[in-house]
């Protein structure tokens, strides 16, 4: 939202008055504002791309809706619900997902969240045979799993260090706190090591999911 529009919105919230486009008289209003965003407004306010005073005006009751990757354990239930809806719409019966395809879905990072999952399943349901969705029906972005690959050229010692961290992360299902406790190091050390070796925490967590399949 442009800063000048933010100023206008802030004024409306404070004064509870608006002026219609083309008009010259303000009108009293009584409204409640429900706002949604996919950005971290607190961070945007610190970066001064979003006005702090407007942020605090809007942030009366905040509800965080986790992204799909943050609740990847719910993906199977969400997929089942989407497939049941597709059965009603398409007339196909007993739509299901092969275990190999489900592993790929759980390892994907889902930048488009549930809407992307729905689109993927709609496409797959339309082209699958015998009502079974296999990896063959999934987009290449998912089957190739474009995850960040660790930097090449690691020494044996560094590689062993990374392998140990990743193995424990896999055992703890990507739980950094439990991994740190098992290894006897701080969580910040794990984050620092992963960053040092060019591995994102998201990649490490998705790797642990895929390894469990």
PyMOL commands that set and color helices and strands:
alter all, ss='L'
color gray80, all
select helices_A, chain A and resi 3-15+41-46+52-58+68-90+99-107+113-127+135-137+140-143+156-171+176-183+187-196+201-212
alter helices_A, ss='H'
color red, helices_A
select strands_A, chain A and resi 17-19+26-28+96-97+132-133
alter strands_A, ss='S'
color yellow, strands_A
deselect
rebuild
show_as cartoon
